[in-house]
């Protein structure tokens, strides 16, 4: 090639042409990388780089997933920074999380969660560290009353205090969200911190509001973008920064509590989870991979505190809304309370077997409340066959609880609030296999037993003491807002003493 020819070539290959060439090159490379392997579940075609990010409205993504399952089947794939397989319906979700539980026991590495907890704690960790921490958390919570009469007494005391706060509203309209939130949070606080917080504690109320906002923002498109473009989102302002700031405030509060425990710690007499963890640190000091260190204590405590505060209180928030929406159901619950317990003594867990209708209503609140519709994502530990498809190792799996709790092949009237779903022909309580609000398998919610106790005792205590109704002239709305949890939009009610 002559010098003149080379010069002509570079004159022809102007900057625009070079840019176009590299743009096409990178786009083709992105398409090749995001193409699923052989026998991979079908799904909507992803765009280069952003994948399916803009295919969904984060405020109702669970409803859009339900539509996709009708189009692609009960197992389909997405691309949101990494490959995701979405599994729908009771049978397939159970097969994935229970029958193949060990294969779907890990958590994917999500940049947002990494920046908050650094792959530590109880929620975001995997493998050996997670197994050791889960084992320890379960045994410690049991030692401090989980499933025992002592914890039941604590919930009964808190129920009395909650009732007193609500009685002070004197039947006037109020939003019960953070009052209920405080009551529920006090139970996990007693287990973790060894103390409760007064309903007039401004700092603690602020903390609860920060938790609520952070949980909401974690389900937003900003959080999704953070996980896809962490290198960019770490550098630009936006609502995603609030998530990090809010969680840092909560984590700072926990660090302070740990420091207070260290100052007056008595190894011979552990008072709570933090004390017990400090004792365990000595036992496991030669095994650094088990996670018994001060930093992981902070993140494990963070997970217990947030999870024990948010999910049960949101369920109760739904429960009160359903009671003002369906006063006839509320009246039947109160009739059963009056018949079995009366109005002079507190409800106890021993009453539950004798209160099938109330138990059914609480279960239906959990089903319809649908607190974690998309479940917490898992990651495959090895290549796994599921529903006729191959799920490669390292793929993120989303076994949607929404699709289980509203599975039309499992529930007689899936989209209607119907306590009859949990009652047999004789009016006795009946269990349903497709009732899966706590997830299932290896990573089933470790606070399930605590949540069941709290829901029964708080709910029955409130309806024993009060008749709930909407403010005059207002029609209760079942509209929701979706973040990391599915919660009612803020509402007000009136609580009249019975």
Secondary structure, DSSP 8 states (H G I E B T S, - for coil): --HHHHHHHHHHS-HHHHHHHHHHHHHHHHHHHHS--TT-------BTTTBTGGGS-TTSHHHHHHHHHHHH-SEEEEESSSEEEEE-SHHHHHIIIIITGGGG-B----HHHHHHHTT-TTTS--HHHHHHHHHHHHHHHHHTTTTSHHHHHHHHHHHHHHHHHHHTTTT--B--HHHHHHHHHHHHHHHHTS----TT-HHHHHHHHHHHHHHHHTTSHHHHHHHH-HHHHTTS-STHHHHHHHHHHHHHHHHHHHHHHHHT--TTS--SHHHHHHHHHHHTTT-GGG--SHHHHHHHHHHHHHHHHHHHHHHHHHHHHHHHH-HHHHHHHHHHHHHHT-SSS---GGGGGG-HHHHHHHHHHHHHH-TTTT---EE-SS-EEETTEEE-TT-EEEE-HHHHHT-TTT-TTTTS--GGGGB-TTS-B---TT--TT--GGG--TTHHHHHHHHHHHHHHHHHHEEEE--TT------EEESSSEEE----BEEEE-
